[in-house]
């Protein structure tokens, strides 16, 4: 049973996002970005209440901007999904979770050392250039469900 319900168009959209956000970090980096997307869909808390689909997560607007920089800026996100990234997206939607993105709802590239918190949320680890952050304890139980 997959972690969340999805369609073929969800897989393609997620594949585009994973590539746009982390292609330079290889397959593992793209999987971690995909995991954050799935976590946001499952979370149902904090900034991620009311999200019911992969497009809801990817096109979410917060503070007047898209949540993901790749949607805001365009770039690779608007290219067609490739089969490699589709396979990775499907893997994340179906079962994949790994530290430091296992329970993460946020990530970013600080172009410097990862800060210990980001918007008050604790740092869980770094993979290549991205820093990952999960919710503060007892604030978002939904992210910990399979």
C-alpha positions as CSV (number, residue, x, y, z in Angstrom):
1,X,0.0,0.0,0.0
2,X,1.5,3.4,-1.0
3,X,2.2,6.1,1.6
4,X,-0.3,8.4,-0.1
5,X,-2.8,8.1,-2.9
6,X,-1.5,9.3,-6.2
7,X,-2.1,9.4,-10.0
8,X,0.3,9.2,-12.9
9,X,0.1,12.9,-13.3
10,X,1.1,13.3,-9.6
11,X,4.1,11.1,-10.3
12,X,5.1,13.3,-13.2
13,X,4.6,16.5,-11.3
14,X,6.6,15.2,-8.3
15,X,9.3,14.0,-10.6
16,X,9.7,17.5,-12.1
17,X,9.9,19.0,-8.6
18,X,12.4,16.5,-7.3
19,X,14.6,17.1,-10.4
20,X,14.3,20.9,-10.2
21,X,15.1,21.1,-6.5
22,X,17.9,18.5,-6.2
23,X,19.2,17.1,-9.5
24,X,22.7,18.2,-8.6
25,X,22.5,16.0,-5.5
26,X,21.9,12.8,-7.4
27,X,19.2,10.2,-6.9
28,X,19.4,10.2,-3.0
29,X,19.0,14.0,-2.9
30,X,16.0,13.8,-5.2
31,X,14.5,11.1,-3.0
32,X,14.9,13.3,0.1
33,X,13.1,16.2,-1.6
34,X,10.3,13.7,-2.6
35,X,10.1,12.5,0.9
36,X,9.5,16.1,2.2
37,X,6.7,16.5,-0.4
38,X,5.0,13.3,0.8
39,X,5.5,14.3,4.5
40,X,3.8,17.6,3.9
41,X,0.8,15.8,2.4
42,X,0.6,13.4,5.3
43,X,1.3,16.0,8.0
44,X,-2.1,17.8,8.3
45,X,-0.6,20.3,10.7
46,X,1.2,23.6,11.0
47,X,1.6,25.2,7.6
48,X,0.4,22.1,5.9
49,X,-3.3,21.8,7.0
50,X,-5.9,21.2,4.3
51,X,-3.5,19.8,1.7
52,X,-5.1,16.8,0.0
53,X,-3.0,16.1,-3.1
54,X,0.5,16.3,-4.5
55,X,-0.5,19.4,-6.6
56,X,-1.8,21.0,-3.4
57,X,1.7,20.6,-1.8
58,X,3.7,21.6,-4.8
59,X,1.7,24.7,-5.7
60,X,1.1,25.8,-2.1
61,X,1.5,29.5,-1.6
62,X,2.8,30.8,1.8
63,X,3.5,34.4,2.5
64,X,2.6,35.4,-1.1
65,X,5.1,33.0,-2.7
66,X,5.1,29.4,-3.7
67,X,6.6,27.2,-1.0
68,X,9.1,25.7,-3.4
69,X,11.6,27.9,-5.1
70,X,11.5,25.9,-8.3
71,X,7.9,26.7,-8.9
72,X,8.5,30.4,-8.2
73,X,11.5,30.6,-10.5
74,X,10.5,28.2,-13.2
75,X,13.8,26.7,-14.5
76,X,13.9,22.9,-14.7
77,X,10.5,22.5,-13.0
78,X,8.7,23.4,-16.2
79,X,10.6,20.7,-18.3
80,X,8.9,17.3,-18.9
81,X,9.4,14.6,-16.4
82,X,12.0,12.0,-17.3
83,X,11.7,8.3,-16.6
84,X,14.5,8.3,-14.1
85,X,12.9,10.9,-11.9
86,X,9.4,9.3,-12.3
87,X,10.9,6.0,-10.9
88,X,12.3,8.0,-7.9
89,X,9.0,9.8,-7.4
90,X,7.1,6.6,-7.4
91,X,9.6,5.0,-5.0
92,X,9.0,7.9,-2.5
93,X,5.3,7.9,-2.9
94,X,5.2,4.1,-2.3
95,X,7.6,3.5,0.5
96,X,10.9,5.4,0.6
97,X,12.0,7.2,3.8
98,X,15.5,7.9,5.1
99,X,17.3,10.2,7.5
100,X,17.7,13.2,7.5
101,X,14.4,13.7,5.5
102,X,12.5,10.8,7.1
103,X,10.2,13.1,9.1
104,X,11.3,16.4,7.6
105,X,8.8,19.0,6.5
106,X,11.3,21.6,5.4
107,X,14.6,21.8,3.7
108,X,16.7,24.6,2.2
109,X,20.2,25.3,0.9
110,X,21.8,27.9,3.1
111,X,25.0,28.2,1.0
112,X,26.7,28.0,4.4
113,X,26.5,25.9,7.6
114,X,23.1,24.6,8.5
115,X,21.5,26.6,11.3
116,X,20.4,24.5,14.4
117,X,16.8,25.6,13.8
118,X,14.8,27.0,10.9
119,X,11.6,29.0,11.7
120,X,11.8,27.4,15.2
121,X,12.0,23.8,13.9
122,X,14.9,21.5,14.8
123,X,17.7,20.5,12.4
124,X,17.7,16.8,11.6
125,X,20.7,16.6,9.3
126,X,22.2,17.6,6.1
127,X,22.6,15.8,2.7
128,X,25.1,17.6,0.4
129,X,23.8,21.2,0.2
130,X,20.4,20.8,1.7
131,X,19.6,21.1,5.4
132,X,16.5,19.2,6.7
133,X,14.2,20.2,9.5
134,X,11.4,18.2,11.2
135,X,8.6,19.6,13.4
136,X,9.2,20.5,17.0
137,X,8.2,17.6,19.3
138,X,4.5,17.1,19.9
139,X,3.4,19.6,17.2
140,X,2.7,17.4,14.2
141,X,2.0,13.7,14.8
142,X,0.8,13.2,11.2
143,X,4.3,13.3,9.8
144,X,5.3,10.3,11.9
145,X,2.5,8.0,10.5
146,X,3.5,5.6,7.8
